[in-house]
């Protein structure tokens, strides 16, 4: 594995923060026949942008409450996968992968967007944080797996899940 990673970061200043991260990399292995191949994680690049802001919404006894938001936008290279040998799969009536072409095909590049809204309540001995997070707002994702379907007599791809909302409460002491 080798690559380069670059980061530009602004720490919170007046409640605003952001970070830009870009990575270019390669992840390979040598198989039993001495052939150098990509690994399952060789997506070649990723670019991420995170930004957020917190606002003061109240103060009691020197303790400030905050409401805030942040976004995380990511563009990542397509994940490598091993193609299915359709002819052999038809003969055996089950999924047979073409291991001679291990990790030689790539899925499409993906764009992800996560959004989070928070409300932080500061008390003398604890802090409570309400959070609504929406993961994968664009409903993009890699295939969970590919298989040969003997009923349909073709390769089928099972996509990963779509966006996921998450409401949470965290208590910090």
Secondary structure by P-SEA (a helix, b strand, c coil): ccbbbbbbbbcccccccbbbbbbbbbbbbbccccbbbbccccccbbbbbbbbbbbbcccccccccccbbbbbbbbbcbbbbbbbaaaaaaaaccccccccccccccccbbbbbbbbbbbbbbcccbbbbbbbbbcccccccccccccccccccbbbbbbcccbbbbbbccccc
